[in-house]
């Protein structure tokens, strides 16, 4: 057990207790379905927005919404939160296995070296970051990071395309009904699929880029926070964990062991979560053989949307609006009458208590014990959870999700609400990078279809005759 865990055994106990409760409550939901490689093509029911579509195979992460379980590379999220670290989990996601001591030490050294982003910070300081949304500044910083650590934008840089699969060719003519051909020929039905050679994972999309982005985006987030507060970014340190360094770069103070550990757990919980919108966006960009920096930038752009990121910021505003425990019941009743969404409840995938919320709840309570404002919000949140679950949990399967308690936790750590979503990105970059690296080993450019529902045979009317 490393020093981080030795100093925070009480937090480990909280995680294990959350795991015990979760496994007890979902013991009757059955196990995990056994999976083998998919025999393409597959039949599935697809809804608008590609809902239900199967885009690829992955061994990285698995979400069981009925059981309320989250798995990374076969490991239960509760065990990883209790015993692992964000660095180790990042290694697991990217390389597919838990590292040896030597491998983990080497990985940490790479991440520490990647904290040195002097030119990126200098360019960032040349922009009015204090007037920008934090996510916009984070995405801009990612482009600066790309410029500093890759040579892709130089005129003499070319990608070797000689043996790249011709994956922009449609297997079925777009002008015909999908079942209109008697013998449609699919490239993916060949006995030996052509794999994208590692040389097509050019320098900006290799492992060095993973290290650069994991560490660099954390440093950029810290710099963005300080610049928005009218302060200068601070120099990185080499003696802190990834989580501890993130807190230090954001706040300018050394975190306590408990704060460092709780941030570490939060980063683990947010590192990957299936084929969500931001992960899909990153993979779509990567499938064109663009680079990892642009792919992660696409993930950040998708996460910026209020339907994907930012819900925990809205939770804080909601709890502040409620104001007191005594006002929870009348507020909830008004919200029900007005058909208002209760922020931080319900999830597209989970029909059980979100396992991430199970861990974050005791973490938030732990920090609230020594933080007056957090304690007030936590009490309101606990009361709201009780009344919402009793009203909507059994029938509609609506329970707290990852956003309900994470905002309270971050605020107790001294982090402003405008930085909640950037912290999400700081963590998720490991999952984005892992998913991209996995998909590129057998790349096929994404090319879904749209059903045309417009008119035909319209006659062109000169502008002078239009009404």
Phi, psi and omega in degrees: 000128183282175186298323180302319181278327179299323183277355185224045181297330179294327178288321175302319180298322179295319179295315181295325177293320176297321179296318180299315180296317182297315182291329178291316184288335184248015184297335182270003184272001179086174183268205181260140179292135179286133183240142172235175179301143182282139173267100182284148358281164180241153175261133177207159178269123184246131177254179177304147182073020182064019179300128180089351180289145176255112186266332185191176172259153178206144175250012188274304184218154181218132178245124174253100187290330181285318182277344183070051184232148177228127185237133171248116176051036179093349183261132179295139183298329179295318180293321179294320179293325183284323192239342187257187175227166180297321179299316181293319179294322177298318177299315179302313181297317185282317186259350173090000179206159176289140185281157167284172179301317181295317180295319180293319178297320177295320179296316179298320179297321177297317180293320179294318178297325182286355176287345183276094184235051186305311183293321178299314180293323178297316179294321180298321180291345178278359180245156180283066184301327181297344179256002184257155169295144185299321180291326176296318178294323179295318180292321177298317178299326177296322176294321177296322178298319177300317181294322183287324190245012174222164180245019186297326185279356179287145185300329185272004179273127178227149176264134177286110184254011188299323183244019179285138180300139179282070193270006176262005176273133182283131178290330177239130179307131184292340184276352184249160173296138185309328181261018185281343180260137180289327185224069177295135181255118180256131177298327184283000177266359177297146182298321179242103179288140177283125180268149176286119181299152180299337180290343177277347168275069189300176196309325183277000179237016178267189184296326178300324178291326176300312180299316182300316183285318181300312180282318185297317181293326176296317179293321178296318179300317178298317180294319179300316180300315182291319179295323177294334179267008178079021179242159180277149174299155180251159182292140178291158177245162180249000186252017181238151173294170180301315180293315179296322180293323177300312179298319180296315181293332181276318188257339182081006178235154178287127179286154173287162177305321180294316179297316180299316182293318181293321174296321178301314179297318179299319178295321177300315184296330184262002191293326181205149178200060174068199184271064178281177187300315183289322177296317179297318179300316179298319182289324178299314179296317180296326183295342177277001188070025165289180186262170185294327179297312178294324180296314178294324176300322177294322176298318178297318180298319179292320180294335179295335182294138184296342177279352182243302179249167173094358183294327181293331174295320178292328178297316179301315179297321179295315180295322177292325177295318179298315169087323182202160178299322181297336183266358184298309184297309178297324178297315181297318180296319177295318180298322179293318179295322181275359181056040177279146176284134176273106186297139179089007179237144179082154181206148181300327185256312187283130171246024177216179180296124179303122182300331179291323178291328178300323180280318184292331180300306178293333176293317178295320179296322179299314180288327181294338180298336181238020181221110188300313182294316179297323179298319179296313180294323181295319179296319177296317181297317179298319178293319179293321177300315183299313183286326180289315181294319179295331181272321189240347187293307186293315185278313186257000179057043179255118182228169177301141175251186187301334185277344190293319182253346184295324180296319177298318179299311181296318180296324178293336177275001178087021182258131181288148181306328181294349180258002182299312181291320173304324177295323174305313180294322178304320179282311188293343180301329177295316178293318177301311181298317181297316181295320178295312181299321179293313184295325183290345177291340178215056191292141167217127184300136179290132181208068176290169181248160173240139177274118180288125180238020180273189183266170176231165172061029174291141180262131181291128180249124177304148187300330181290341183256002183279145177239000000 
